[in-house]
């Protein structure tokens, strides 16, 4: 298999000027693990932004490193210490 580092996709997502923060999690799936991306944006996101972000990632990352889905949020959930709450994100992904 190929080793996938979700941090690579997160860093690429954060480079987009509309994205204020990003997280990518790995979630088990019957067909194999899948990546799910979450981005926080300021203001109202434009229609089709998740697809546009996935296209940009696909242009530079291997296919296995591109999240299967990208969910737009107003802000990412955080734990009391300020770190992104990955468990809360896992509960949100389908």
C-alpha positions as CSV (number, residue, x, y, z in Angstrom):
1,X,0.0,0.0,0.0
2,X,0.8,3.6,-0.2
3,X,1.5,5.7,2.9
4,X,-0.8,8.7,3.0
5,X,-0.1,11.7,5.2
6,X,-3.3,13.7,5.8
7,X,-1.2,16.6,6.8
8,X,-0.1,17.1,3.2
9,X,-3.7,17.6,2.0
10,X,-4.4,19.8,5.0
11,X,-1.4,22.1,4.1
12,X,-2.6,22.3,0.5
13,X,-6.1,23.2,1.6
14,X,-4.8,25.9,3.8
15,X,-3.1,27.5,0.9
16,X,-6.4,28.5,-0.7
17,X,-7.2,32.1,0.3
18,X,-10.9,31.2,1.1
19,X,-9.8,28.6,3.6
20,X,-9.1,29.7,7.2
21,X,-8.4,26.3,8.6
22,X,-8.4,22.6,7.4
23,X,-8.3,19.1,8.8
24,X,-8.2,15.7,7.0
25,X,-9.1,12.5,8.8
26,X,-8.9,8.9,7.9
27,X,-12.1,6.9,8.4
28,X,-12.6,3.2,7.9
29,X,-14.8,2.2,5.0
30,X,-15.9,-1.2,3.8
31,X,-13.9,-0.7,0.6
32,X,-10.9,0.5,2.5
33,X,-9.9,3.6,4.5
34,X,-11.1,6.9,3.1
35,X,-9.9,10.4,3.7
36,X,-12.4,13.1,4.7
37,X,-11.5,16.8,4.5
38,X,-13.0,19.6,6.5
39,X,-12.4,23.2,5.8
40,X,-13.4,26.4,7.7
41,X,-14.1,29.4,5.5
42,X,-14.9,33.0,6.3
43,X,-18.2,34.2,4.9
44,X,-20.5,32.3,2.6
45,X,-18.7,29.7,0.6
46,X,-19.2,29.8,-3.2
47,X,-21.2,26.9,-4.7
48,X,-19.0,24.0,-5.8
49,X,-16.1,25.0,-3.5
50,X,-15.6,21.4,-2.3
51,X,-15.3,20.1,-5.8
52,X,-12.9,22.9,-6.7
53,X,-10.7,22.2,-3.7
54,X,-10.6,18.5,-4.6
55,X,-9.6,19.3,-8.2
56,X,-6.7,21.5,-6.9
57,X,-5.5,18.7,-4.6
58,X,-5.8,16.2,-7.4
59,X,-3.5,18.3,-9.6
60,X,-0.6,18.0,-7.1
61,X,-1.2,15.0,-4.8
62,X,-1.5,11.3,-5.6
63,X,-5.1,10.2,-6.0
64,X,-5.0,8.3,-2.7
65,X,-4.1,11.5,-0.8
66,X,-7.1,13.4,-2.1
67,X,-10.1,13.4,0.3
68,X,-13.1,11.6,-1.0
69,X,-15.2,14.4,0.5
70,X,-14.7,17.9,1.7
71,X,-17.1,19.4,4.1
72,X,-17.3,23.2,4.5
73,X,-17.8,24.5,8.0
74,X,-17.9,28.0,9.6
75,X,-15.2,26.8,11.9
76,X,-13.5,23.6,12.9
77,X,-14.4,22.1,16.3
78,X,-11.7,22.5,18.9
79,X,-10.9,20.9,22.2
80,X,-10.4,23.1,25.3
81,X,-6.7,23.4,24.6
82,X,-7.3,24.8,21.1
83,X,-6.4,21.8,19.1
84,X,-8.8,20.6,16.4
85,X,-11.2,18.0,17.8
86,X,-10.7,15.1,15.3
87,X,-13.2,12.9,17.1
88,X,-15.9,15.5,16.6
89,X,-15.0,15.7,12.9
90,X,-15.1,11.9,12.7
91,X,-18.7,12.0,14.1
92,X,-19.6,14.4,11.3
93,X,-18.3,12.5,8.3
94,X,-20.6,10.2,6.4
